[in-house]
Amino acid sequence: MAVTKFGEDLELVKVTLPVPKDNEVLIKTTYAGLCHSDLHQIDGYYDLGGEKKLNFKRKFPFCIGHEIEGEVIAVGKNARGKVNIGQSYGIYPWGGCRHCGECERGQQNLCDKPASNDLGNGKNLHGGYSSHVLVPHYEYCFDKTGIPDGLAATYMCAGLTAFSAMKKVGTPPNGAKDVLVLGLGGVGMQGFQMAKALFGGAPLAADLRQDALDVARMQGALTFSPADPDVAKKIKGQSADGTGIFAVVDFVGGESTFALSSSIIRRGGIIVQVGLLGGSMSMGLPLFPLRAMQIKGTLVGSLPECKEMFELLRAGKIDPIPYEIRSISRDLNKSIQDMRDGKLVGRVVVKHDWAESAI
């Protein structure tokens, strides 16, 4: 299911089945998660605010989908014995050039070289909305034993991005309730669960949708609506001395969410910027040193972080997010529109139930 024109529905395109070589692994895709960043790939740009756009350059057709789960059906010569034919894995999609300093430190997600191994952005490899995926290296295959079918896919972007974001918070001085998860979409829900696992309890949570807040509240969170005119005062009131909380992890990434985040952290506080909704931020530069504040951008997560996350998953220390499995052959474009319309709580995962998946 490929993008054949920016802003249009995905269409079925048939291509030649690849043959893995060297370190490569060929999987038969079983599940793929829908990520909000897919919308930017489909539309062809990021919104930079002020009517400015960061436009993508792509050769049509291209196939996206970077939350990938699948069964190994063939391997290259160097991958023999590294993964098992017939076994299912979650696929790390952020491979880089493997030769630069970032890649050698296990941070392929930060590789600045021309993308030679990226899955899911459609530049040169078909992503998870294809019946089969050529994985560039066997190291990117993570054993999903014990993780329910379909759920492992959600950890390869939403889960890993959220895990890396929470790691950037460090240790909140007053525990989990010193951290606000802002935005409870698919990635934000993962962030909520990662915060619970890393900080020992439920963080604060904010979202415009009551159904998303209800999920967080049932798991012990104090919840807030950004539409409440007194929301900043109420959140700051949860801090130890009323001056503000330690950290906000913003899974929306809009102008209004940055304004809220910067108004509720105390001196020395941290904003971790995750979401890509778009817009721009405005703040007087002297305020940064005067408030000793930090703003950290995070881009998915590193290979070592993925390994650490999977150890926690297999140990049962991370609770699952709400998720729904739909058909890729019937429901993919409808699900994409539902995501645009803000109708999804948690994650939608499409099951590869089309005829091509039987190959």
C-alpha positions in Angstrom: 0.0 0.0 0.0 1.9 3.0 -1.3 1.8 6.7 -1.6 1.3 7.5 -5.2 0.6 11.2 -4.8 1.0 13.5 -1.8 -2.3 14.0 0.2 -4.1 11.1 -1.5 -5.2 7.6 -0.3 -2.6 4.9 -0.4 -2.9 2.5 -3.3 -2.0 -1.1 -3.9 1.2 -1.4 -5.9 2.9 -4.7 -6.9 6.7 -4.9 -6.9 9.3 -7.7 -7.2 9.9 -9.7 -4.0 13.5 -8.9 -2.8 16.2 -11.5 -2.1 18.2 -10.9 1.0 22.0 -10.9 0.9 24.9 -10.5 3.3 23.4 -9.2 6.7 19.9 -8.8 5.3 16.7 -10.5 6.5 13.5 -10.8 4.6 10.3 -10.9 6.7 6.7 -11.6 5.8 5.0 -8.7 7.5 2.3 -9.7 9.9 1.4 -6.4 11.6 2.1 -2.7 11.2 1.2 0.1 13.5 -0.2 3.5 12.3 1.9 6.4 13.5 0.9 10.1 13.4 4.1 10.9 11.6 2.8 8.8 8.7 0.5 11.7 8.0 3.4 14.0 7.3 4.9 11.4 5.0 1.6 11.1 3.2 1.0 14.8 3.0 4.6 15.5 2.0 5.6 18.2 4.5 6.1 19.4 8.1 4.4 22.5 9.2 7.0 25.0 10.4 4.5 27.7 11.4 4.0 31.1 9.8 2.8 29.4 6.6 6.2 27.8 6.2 6.6 24.2 5.3 9.5 21.7 5.2 8.7 19.8 2.0 9.7 16.2 1.3 11.3 15.0 -1.8 10.2 11.5 -2.8 10.0 9.3 -5.8 6.6 7.9 -6.3 5.3 5.3 -5.5 6.8 4.9 -2.0 5.7 2.7 0.9 5.9 3.9 4.5 5.0 2.3 7.8 7.8 2.0 10.5 6.1 0.1 13.2 6.8 -3.4 11.9 6.3 -6.9 13.1 6.9 -10.0 10.9 8.0 -13.5 10.4 11.5 -14.3 9.0 11.2 -16.2 5.7 14.8 -15.8 4.2 18.2 -14.5 5.3 21.5 -13.4 3.7 24.6 -15.5 4.2 25.9 -13.4 7.2 22.5 -13.6 8.9 22.3 -17.3 9.1 22.1 -18.5 12.7 21.5 -14.9 13.9 17.7 -15.1 13.4 15.4 -18.1 13.1 13.4 -18.8 10.0 9.7 -18.9 10.9 10.1 -16.9 14.1 8.4 -13.5 14.6 10.3 -10.3 15.5 9.7 -6.6 16.0 11.8 -4.7 13.6 14.0 -1.7 14.5 13.4 0.7 11.6 16.0 3.4 12.2 19.1 2.0 10.6 21.8 4.4 9.4 24.9 4.1 7.4 26.6 1.9 10.1 29.9 3.6 9.5 29.8 7.1 11.1 30.5 7.9 14.7 26.8 7.9 15.7 26.1 4.5 14.2 29.2 3.0 15.8 27.8 4.2 19.2 24.6 2.4 18.5 22.7 5.7 17.6 21.6 4.9 14.1 18.6 7.0 14.7 20.8 10.1 14.7 22.8 9.2 11.6 23.2 12.2 9.4 24.4 10.4 6.3 22.1 10.0 3.4 19.6 7.4 4.5 20.7 4.1 3.1 19.0 1.8 5.6 15.9 3.7 6.8 12.7 1.7 6.8 9.4 3.4 6.8 10.2 6.7 5.2 9.9 5.4 1.7 13.2 6.7 0.3 14.8 3.5 -0.7 13.2 0.6 1.3 9.5 -0.5 1.5 8.1 0.0 4.9 5.6 -2.0 7.0 2.6 -1.3 4.8 4.1 -3.8 2.3 3.5 -7.5 2.5 7.2 -8.2 2.9 10.0 -6.0 4.3 13.8 -6.3 3.6 15.5 -5.6 6.9 19.0 -4.2 6.3 20.7 -6.0 9.2 19.8 -8.9 11.5 20.6 -6.8 14.6 17.4 -4.9 13.9 15.3 -8.0 14.6 14.0 -8.2 18.2 12.6 -11.3 19.6 8.9 -10.6 20.5 8.4 -13.8 22.6 5.8 -13.1 25.3 4.5 -9.9 23.6 0.9 -10.2 22.1 0.6 -10.3 18.4 0.4 -6.9 16.9 1.5 -5.1 20.1 5.2 -5.6 19.4 4.9 -3.4 16.3 3.8 -0.5 18.4 7.0 -0.6 20.4 9.2 -0.1 17.4 8.3 3.6 17.1 5.7 4.8 19.6 7.1 2.7 22.4 10.8 3.4 21.6 10.2 7.1 21.0 8.4 7.4 24.3 11.0 5.3 26.2 13.8 7.5 24.9 11.9 10.7 25.7 11.3 9.5 29.3 15.0 8.6 29.6 15.8 12.2 28.7 13.9 13.4 31.8 16.3 11.7 34.1 15.2 11.2 37.6 12.3 13.5 38.7 13.2 14.9 42.1 9.6 14.2 43.4 8.8 11.1 41.5 6.3 10.4 38.7 3.9 13.2 39.7 6.7 15.7 39.0 6.2 14.8 35.3 3.4 15.7 32.9 2.6 13.6 29.8 1.1 16.2 27.4 -1.0 14.5 24.7 -2.3 10.9 25.1 -2.3 9.8 21.5 -0.6 6.6 20.4 2.9 7.8 21.4 1.7 9.6 24.4 -0.1 6.5 25.7 3.2 4.7 25.4 4.9 7.6 27.2 2.4 7.2 30.0 3.3 3.5 30.4 7.0 4.2 30.1 6.8 6.8 32.8 5.1 4.4 35.1 7.8 1.8 34.5 10.8 4.2 34.9 9.5 6.5 37.6 7.6 4.1 39.8 4.1 5.5 39.4 1.6 7.3 37.2 2.6 10.7 36.0 0.3 13.6 35.5 -1.6 13.5 32.2 -3.2 16.1 29.9 -5.3 15.8 26.8 -8.3 17.4 25.1 -10.1 14.1 24.8 -12.1 12.9 27.8 -11.9 9.2 26.7 -8.1 9.4 26.7 -8.1 11.1 30.1 -10.4 8.3 31.4 -7.8 5.7 30.5 -5.0 7.5 32.3 -7.2 8.2 35.3 -8.1 4.5 35.7 -4.4 3.8 36.0 -3.8 6.3 38.8 -3.1 9.6 37.0 -4.2 13.0 37.9 -5.6 14.4 34.7 -6.1 17.8 33.2 -7.7 19.4 30.1 -5.6 22.1 28.3 -9.0 23.7 27.4 -9.5 24.6 31.1 -8.6 28.3 31.5 -7.0 27.5 34.9 -5.1 24.4 33.7 -1.6 26.0 34.3 -2.5 27.0 37.8 -3.9 23.5 38.6 -0.9 21.7 37.3 1.5 23.9 39.1 -0.5 23.3 42.2 0.5 19.7 42.1 4.2 20.6 42.6 5.8 20.4 46.0 5.9 24.1 46.6 3.5 25.4 43.9 6.3 26.9 41.7 5.9 24.3 38.9 6.6 20.7 38.0 10.0 19.4 37.0 9.3 18.1 33.5 6.8 18.1 30.6 7.1 15.5 27.8 5.1 17.1 24.9 3.7 14.4 22.6 1.8 17.0 20.6 4.4 19.5 19.5 2.2 22.5 18.7 2.5 26.2 19.6 -0.2 26.0 22.3 1.4 22.9 23.9 4.8 24.6 24.1 3.2 27.7 25.6 1.6 25.5 28.3 4.7 23.5 28.9 6.9 26.6 29.4 4.4 28.1 31.8 4.2 25.2 34.2 7.8 24.0 34.7 9.8 25.4 37.6 13.2 26.9 37.4 15.6 24.3 36.2 12.8 22.4 34.6 12.8 20.3 31.4 10.6 20.2 28.3 11.1 17.1 26.1 9.7 17.9 22.7 8.4 14.8 20.9 5.4 15.7 18.8 5.4 17.0 15.3 2.1 18.8 15.0 3.9 21.9 13.8 4.1 25.6 14.3 6.8 27.7 16.0 7.8 28.7 19.5 8.5 32.1 20.8 10.3 33.0 24.0 12.8 35.8 25.0 16.3 34.3 24.9 17.3 35.8 28.4 14.5 33.6 29.9 16.5 30.4 29.1 19.4 31.2 31.4 17.3 33.1 33.9 15.0 30.1 34.4 17.8 27.6 33.8 15.4 25.7 31.7 16.1 22.9 29.2 14.3 22.1 26.0 15.3 18.7 24.5 14.3 17.3 21.2 14.1 13.6 20.8 14.1 11.5 17.7 12.8 8.0 18.2 15.4 6.0 20.1 18.7 4.3 19.8 19.5 0.6 19.3 20.8 0.2 22.9 17.6 1.9 24.2 15.6 -0.6 22.1 17.4 -3.5 23.7 16.8 -2.1 27.2 13.1 -1.5 26.5 12.7 -5.1 25.2 14.3 -6.5 28.4 11.7 -4.6 30.4 8.9 -5.8 28.1 9.9 -9.4 28.3 10.1 -9.0 32.1 6.5 -7.8 32.2 7.4 -4.4 33.6 5.7 -2.2 31.0 1.9 -2.3 30.8 0.3 -2.4 27.3 -1.4 0.5 25.8 -5.0 0.3 24.4 -4.8 -0.9 20.8 -7.1 -2.2 18.1 -6.3 -4.5 15.2 -7.8 -3.8 11.8 -7.4 -5.2 8.3 -4.8 -3.7 6.0 -6.7 -4.7 2.9 -10.0 -3.2 4.0 -9.3 -0.6 6.7 -5.9 1.1 6.1 -7.1 4.3 4.5 -10.1 4.6 6.8 -7.8 4.2 9.8 -5.5 6.9 8.4 -8.5 9.3 8.2 -9.6 8.3 11.7 -6.1 9.3 12.9 -6.4 12.6 11.1 -9.8 13.2 12.8 -8.5 12.4 16.3 -10.8 9.5 16.7 -8.2 7.0 17.9 -7.3 6.2 21.5 -4.0 4.3 21.8 -2.9 2.6 18.6 -4.4 1.1 15.5 -2.4 -1.9 14.2 -3.2 -3.2 10.7 -3.0 -7.0 10.2 -1.6 -8.2 6.9 -4.5 -10.3 5.9 -4.3 -9.9 2.2 -3.5 -12.6 -0.3 0.1 -11.5 -0.8 0.9 -12.2 2.8 0.5 -16.0 2.2 3.6 -16.0 0.0 
